[in-house]
Amino acid sequence: ENFPHGYPMTHAKWPVTPRSMNHFFQYIWERYKTPIFITENGISCADNLSPDGKCHDTQRIDFVRSYLQELGKAIKAGADIRGYFYWSLMDNFEWAQGYGERFGLVHVDYKTQKRTPKDSAYWYSDLVQTGKLK
């Protein structure tokens, strides 16, 4: 599908399509009537540590929030969603992208192996603890 200039894209140049979480999982539920676990959902970003030593990855937070809002619509429509797992905990080597893109909730300095939780890690932790999208 062709997306217009300026359409939201991941760092890997994949389109950001949160409505797919609603429509796709409603379809899968209606067709197969079996519980659903989402085992991978996330975004590649060009994350860097800021001068304050933190990683402010607002694009990832916006991505996850919008996808989970749409997944909530599928659940309200009756889809039996039993689990959701973010992809992935830490930045790592990806077979298709190598170390060039960052996917995790925790920034990894590949030279020193120092791990720094990103803003999204704190946001996601709050979501898991409270069960509320903010």
C-alpha positions as protocol buffer text, in pm:
chain_id: "A"
residue {
  index: 1
  type: GLU
  ca { x: 0 y: 0 z: 0 }
}
residue {
  index: 2
  type: ASN
  ca { x: 124 y: 349 z: -77 }
}
residue {
  index: 3
  type: PHE
  ca { x: 129 y: 593 z: 212 }
}
residue {
  index: 4
  type: PRO
  ca { x: 123 y: 969 z: 158 }
}
residue {
  index: 5
  type: HIS
  ca { x: 426 y: 1187 z: 220 }
}
residue {
  index: 6
  type: GLY
  ca { x: 454 y: 1264 z: 591 }
}
residue {
  index: 7
  type: TYR
  ca { x: 270 y: 946 z: 699 }
}
residue {
  index: 8
  type: PRO
  ca { x: 408 y: 821 z: 1035 }
}
residue {
  index: 9
  type: MET
  ca { x: 682 y: 562 z: 983 }
}
residue {
  index: 10
  type: THR
  ca { x: 915 y: 366 z: 1205 }
}
residue {
  index: 11
  type: HIS
  ca { x: 1291 y: 409 z: 1176 }
}
residue {
  index: 12
  type: ALA
  ca { x: 1281 y: 93 z: 961 }
}
residue {
  index: 13
  type: LYS
  ca { x: 1042 y: 275 z: 724 }
}
residue {
  index: 14
  type: TRP
  ca { x: 744 y: 61 z: 820 }
}
residue {
  index: 15
  type: PRO
  ca { x: 411 y: 247 z: 835 }
}
residue {
  index: 16
  type: VAL
  ca { x: 257 y: 308 z: 1176 }
}
residue {
  index: 17
  type: THR
  ca { x: -91 y: 156 z: 1151 }
}
residue {
  index: 18
  type: PRO
  ca { x: -250 y: 124 z: 1495 }
}
residue {
  index: 19
  type: ARG
  ca { x: -598 y: 52 z: 1356 }
}
residue {
  index: 20
  type: SER
  ca { x: -464 y: -286 z: 1248 }
}
residue {
  index: 21
  type: MET
  ca { x: -470 y: -394 z: 1613 }
}
residue {
  index: 22
  type: ASN
  ca { x: -845 y: -346 z: 1620 }
}
residue {
  index: 23
  type: HIS
  ca { x: -946 y: -474 z: 1278 }
}
residue {
  index: 24
  type: PHE
  ca { x: -700 y: -763 z: 1253 }
}
residue {
  index: 25
  type: PHE
  ca { x: -767 y: -910 z: 1596 }
}
residue {
  index: 26
  type: GLN
  ca { x: -1143 y: -872 z: 1565 }
}
residue {
  index: 27
  type: TYR
  ca { x: -1116 y: -1063 z: 1235 }
}
residue {
  index: 28
  type: ILE
  ca { x: -895 y: -1335 z: 1385 }
}
residue {
  index: 29
  type: TRP
  ca { x: -1130 y: -1374 z: 1681 }
}
residue {
  index: 30
  type: GLU
  ca { x: -1443 y: -1386 z: 1466 }
}
residue {
  index: 31
  type: ARG
  ca { x: -1287 y: -1638 z: 1229 }
}
residue {
  index: 32
  type: TYR
  ca { x: -1116 y: -1877 z: 1473 }
}
residue {
  index: 33
  type: LYS
  ca { x: -1283 y: -1817 z: 1814 }
}
residue {
  index: 34
  type: THR
  ca { x: -963 y: -1901 z: 1997 }
}
residue {
  index: 35
  type: PRO
  ca { x: -785 y: -1695 z: 2265 }
}
residue {
  index: 36
  type: ILE
  ca { x: -523 y: -1455 z: 2128 }
}
residue {
  index: 37
  type: PHE
  ca { x: -179 y: -1367 z: 2260 }
}
residue {
  index: 38
  type: ILE
  ca { x: 12 y: -1085 z: 2092 }
}
residue {
  index: 39
  type: THR
  ca { x: 372 y: -1197 z: 2127 }
}
residue {
  index: 40
  type: GLU
  ca { x: 547 y: -911 z: 1949 }
}
residue {
  index: 41
  type: ASN
  ca { x: 447 y: -550 z: 1896 }
}
residue {
  index: 42
  type: GLY
  ca { x: 684 y: -258 z: 1898 }
}
residue {
  index: 43
  type: ILE
  ca { x: 865 y: 6 z: 1699 }
}
residue {
  index: 44
  type: SER
  ca { x: 1217 y: 74 z: 1581 }
}
residue {
  index: 45
  type: CYS
  ca { x: 1337 y: 425 z: 1656 }
}
residue {
  index: 46
  type: ALA
  ca { x: 1658 y: 624 z: 1629 }
}
residue {
  index: 47
  type: ASP
  ca { x: 1703 y: 640 z: 2006 }
}
residue {
  index: 48
  type: ASN
  ca { x: 1998 y: 819 z: 2161 }
}
residue {
  index: 49
  type: LEU
  ca { x: 2087 y: 922 z: 2511 }
}
residue {
  index: 50
  type: SER
  ca { x: 2026 y: 1291 z: 2576 }
}
residue {
  index: 51
  type: PRO
  ca { x: 2279 y: 1516 z: 2754 }
}
residue {
  index: 52
  type: ASP
  ca { x: 2082 y: 1449 z: 3075 }
}
residue {
  index: 53
  type: GLY
  ca { x: 2177 y: 1079 z: 3041 }
}
residue {
  index: 54
  type: LYS
  ca { x: 1822 y: 969 z: 2966 }
}
residue {
  index: 55
  type: CYS
  ca { x: 1653 y: 837 z: 2654 }
}
residue {
  index: 56
  type: HIS
  ca { x: 1341 y: 1038 z: 2576 }
}
residue {
  index: 57
  type: ASP
  ca { x: 1162 y: 809 z: 2331 }
}
residue {
  index: 58
  type: THR
  ca { x: 823 y: 977 z: 2301 }
}
residue {
  index: 59
  type: GLN
  ca { x: 767 y: 819 z: 1958 }
}
residue {
  index: 60
  type: ARG
  ca { x: 773 y: 473 z: 2117 }
}
residue {
  index: 61
  type: ILE
  ca { x: 531 y: 576 z: 2393 }
}
residue {
  index: 62
  type: ASP
  ca { x: 292 y: 728 z: 2137 }
}
residue {
  index: 63
  type: PHE
  ca { x: 319 y: 414 z: 1924 }
}
residue {
  index: 64
  type: VAL
  ca { x: 244 y: 170 z: 2205 }
}
residue {
  index: 65
  type: ARG
  ca { x: -35 y: 387 z: 2346 }
}
residue {
  index: 66
  type: SER
  ca { x: -209 y: 415 z: 2008 }
}
residue {
  index: 67
  type: TYR
  ca { x: -177 y: 43 z: 1933 }
}
residue {
  index: 68
  type: LEU
  ca { x: -308 y: -55 z: 2276 }
}
residue {
  index: 69
  type: GLN
  ca { x: -600 y: 188 z: 2246 }
}
residue {
  index: 70
  type: GLU
  ca { x: -698 y: 13 z: 1923 }
}
residue {
  index: 71
  type: LEU
  ca { x: -648 y: -329 z: 2081 }
}
residue {
  index: 72
  type: GLY
  ca { x: -885 y: -215 z: 2356 }
}
residue {
  index: 73
  type: LYS
  ca { x: -1151 y: -154 z: 2090 }
}
residue {
  index: 74
  type: ALA
  ca { x: -1110 y: -512 z: 1968 }
}
residue {
  index: 75
  type: ILE
  ca { x: -1148 y: -638 z: 2325 }
}
residue {
  index: 76
  type: LYS
  ca { x: -1462 y: -427 z: 2376 }
}
residue {
  index: 77
  type: ALA
  ca { x: -1599 y: -574 z: 2053 }
}
residue {
  index: 78
  type: GLY
  ca { x: -1555 y: -923 z: 2200 }
}
residue {
  index: 79
  type: ALA
  ca { x: -1209 y: -1042 z: 2092 }
}
residue {
  index: 80
  type: ASP
  ca { x: -1060 y: -1271 z: 2358 }
}
residue {
  index: 81
  type: ILE
  ca { x: -714 y: -1115 z: 2399 }
}
residue {
  index: 82
  type: ARG
  ca { x: -528 y: -1300 z: 2674 }
}
residue {
  index: 83
  type: GLY
  ca { x: -186 y: -1137 z: 2657 }
}
residue {
  index: 84
  type: TYR
  ca { x: 26 y: -863 z: 2506 }
}
residue {
  index: 85
  type: PHE
  ca { x: 404 y: -865 z: 2500 }
}
residue {
  index: 86
  type: TYR
  ca { x: 607 y: -563 z: 2396 }
}
residue {
  index: 87
  type: TRP
  ca { x: 895 y: -619 z: 2152 }
}
residue {
  index: 88
  type: SER
  ca { x: 1156 y: -603 z: 2307 }
}
residue {
  index: 89
  type: LEU
  ca { x: 1292 y: -540 z: 2655 }
}
residue {
  index: 90
  type: MET
  ca { x: 1638 y: -428 z: 2546 }
}
residue {
  index: 91
  type: ASP
  ca { x: 1797 y: -293 z: 2233 }
}
residue {
  index: 92
  type: ASN
  ca { x: 1966 y: -584 z: 2063 }
}
residue {
  index: 93
  type: PHE
  ca { x: 2091 y: -732 z: 1738 }
}
residue {
  index: 94
  type: GLU
  ca { x: 1810 y: -779 z: 1489 }
}
residue {
  index: 95
  type: TRP
  ca { x: 1864 y: -1019 z: 1200 }
}
residue {
  index: 96
  type: ALA
  ca { x: 1732 y: -781 z: 935 }
}
residue {
  index: 97
  type: GLN
  ca { x: 1866 y: -454 z: 1082 }
}
residue {
  index: 98
  type: GLY
  ca { x: 2175 y: -550 z: 1283 }
}
residue {
  index: 99
  type: TYR
  ca { x: 2255 y: -291 z: 1551 }
}
residue {
  index: 100
  type: GLY
  ca { x: 2138 y: 1 z: 1335 }
}
residue {
  index: 101
  type: GLU
  ca { x: 1794 y: 38 z: 1492 }
}
residue {
  index: 102
  type: ARG
  ca { x: 1669 y: 34 z: 1845 }
}
residue {
  index: 103
  type: PHE
  ca { x: 1361 y: -160 z: 1947 }
}
residue {
  index: 104
  type: GLY
  ca { x: 1382 y: -197 z: 2323 }
}
residue {
  index: 105
  type: LEU
  ca { x: 1246 y: -29 z: 2632 }
}
residue {
  index: 106
  type: VAL
  ca { x: 1601 y: -24 z: 2768 }
}
residue {
  index: 107
  type: HIS
  ca { x: 1884 y: 153 z: 2584 }
}
residue {
  index: 108
  type: VAL
  ca { x: 2199 y: -56 z: 2551 }
}
residue {
  index: 109
  type: ASP
  ca { x: 2535 y: 108 z: 2493 }
}
residue {
  index: 110
  type: TYR
  ca { x: 2685 y: -160 z: 2272 }
}
residue {
  index: 111
  type: LYS
  ca { x: 3043 y: -62 z: 2356 }
}
residue {
  index: 112
  type: THR
  ca { x: 3011 y: -64 z: 2736 }
}
residue {
  index: 113
  type: GLN
  ca { x: 2694 y: -277 z: 2770 }
}
residue {
  index: 114
  type: LYS
  ca { x: 2551 y: -12 z: 3006 }
}
residue {
  index: 115
  type: ARG
  ca { x: 2173 y: -32 z: 3019 }
}
residue {
  index: 116
  type: THR
  ca { x: 1957 y: 275 z: 3065 }
}
residue {
  index: 117
  type: PRO
  ca { x: 1579 y: 245 z: 3097 }
}
residue {
  index: 118
  type: LYS
  ca { x: 1411 y: 470 z: 2840 }
}
residue {
  index: 119
  type: ASP
  ca { x: 1116 y: 693 z: 2920 }
}
residue {
  index: 120
  type: SER
  ca { x: 903 y: 422 z: 2757 }
}
residue {
  index: 121
  type: ALA
  ca { x: 1023 y: 168 z: 3015 }
}
residue {
  index: 122
  type: TYR
  ca { x: 891 y: 385 z: 3297 }
}
residue {
  index: 123
  type: TRP
  ca { x: 569 y: 456 z: 3106 }
}
residue {
  index: 124
  type: TYR
  ca { x: 517 y: 86 z: 3032 }
}
residue {
  index: 125
  type: SER
  ca { x: 593 y: -10 z: 3392 }
}
residue {
  index: 126
  type: ASP
  ca { x: 324 y: 232 z: 3509 }
}
residue {
  index: 127
  type: LEU
  ca { x: 80 y: 85 z: 3256 }
}
residue {
  index: 128
  type: VAL
  ca { x: 146 y: -269 z: 3376 }
}
residue {
  index: 129
  type: GLN
  ca { x: 110 y: -171 z: 3742 }
}
residue {
  index: 130
  type: THR
  ca { x: -205 y: 39 z: 3703 }
}
residue {
  index: 131
  type: GLY
  ca { x: -369 y: -116 z: 3397 }
}
residue {
  index: 132
  type: LYS
  ca { x: -442 y: 236 z: 3270 }
}
residue {
  index: 133
  type: LEU
  ca { x: -326 y: 399 z: 2949 }
}
residue {
  index: 134
  type: LYS
  ca { x: -206 y: 752 z: 3018 }
}
